[in-house]
């Protein structure tokens, strides 16, 4: 079984699924209809990518993919992940104040 696709473009490449014949071929499905069948995955992927380019599909950026200011975002993420409310000295091993102590 093989399946890849883009739901927003309603374009899929499938083999061995319930939407395509069980003939061992790779089928391209557009808008719910088989528009091409290929014996090899490589040929099917070439055709799939060609169709994808022809329909000029461009994925939409999600809000988490905003790379306009990567340095500022990195700094914000670092600062937001700091140990807020935890005493940083708690994790520091201090030497005893007694001067007669030898390590």
N, C-alpha and C positions, 0 to 999 in steps of 0.2 A: 504494500500500500504506500502511496506517495501522494502528498498534497502540499501545494504552496499556492498562495494567492493574495490578492489585495481586495479586501471586502469593499472598501470605498469605491473602487473601480469596477467591482463585480467581475473580476478576471481571475481565473484559477487554472492551475495545471494539476491534473489528477490522474492517478493510475490505481486501479483496484479499489475504488470507493464505490458507494452505492449509487452515485450519480453518473457513473460511466460504465460502458460494457466491460465485462471481465475477460478481456482479450489480450492482456499483457502490454497493451499500448498506452502511451501517455497522451491524454486528451486535454486540449485547451477549451475551457468553458468561459464564454462571455455572455452576460445577461441570461444565465441559465441554459444556454444552448451550446452544444459542442460545435466548435468552429474549426477544429483541426485535430488530427490524430497522428502520432509519430511512434516509430518502433523504438527509438532510443531517447533517453532522457536528455542527452546533449542537444539533439535536433529539436526536441520539444521546447527546451529552455531558450534556444536561439529564437524560435518563432514567438515564444511567449514575450521575450524581451523586445522583439521587433514590434509586436502589437502594443506593448506598454509604451514604447516610444511614440508610436503613431497616434495613440489617444492622448498623448501629452499629459499623462498623469503626473502630478507633483504632490508629494505628501505634504500635509499640513504640519507645521511645527507645533509641537505641544509646548505648553508654558515652561516645562522643565528643560526644554532645548534652547532656551534663550542664551546665546553665547555672545551677546553684544559687549559685555564687559567681564571677561572671564576672571581677571585678577580680582576685581571687586567682589565677584560672587564667591571666589575661593576664600577670600579673607572673611566675608560674612559667614560662610559655612564653618570656617575654623573657629571664629569667635562664638558662634552659636553652639558649637559642640564642646566648649570649654566646661570645666567642672564648676558650674554656677552653684554657689551656696556651699561649696565644700572648702574647708580650710586647707589650703595648699601645703601648710606646714605639717599636716597630719601624715603626709607621705615622705617627709624628710627625716632621716635618722640623725638626731642631734647627738653630739658628744656630751658626755656627762661634764658638769661644771667642776667636779672634784679633780684638782690638779694632780693628785696622787694616782689617778687612774692611768694604767698603761695598756695600750692595745696590743 
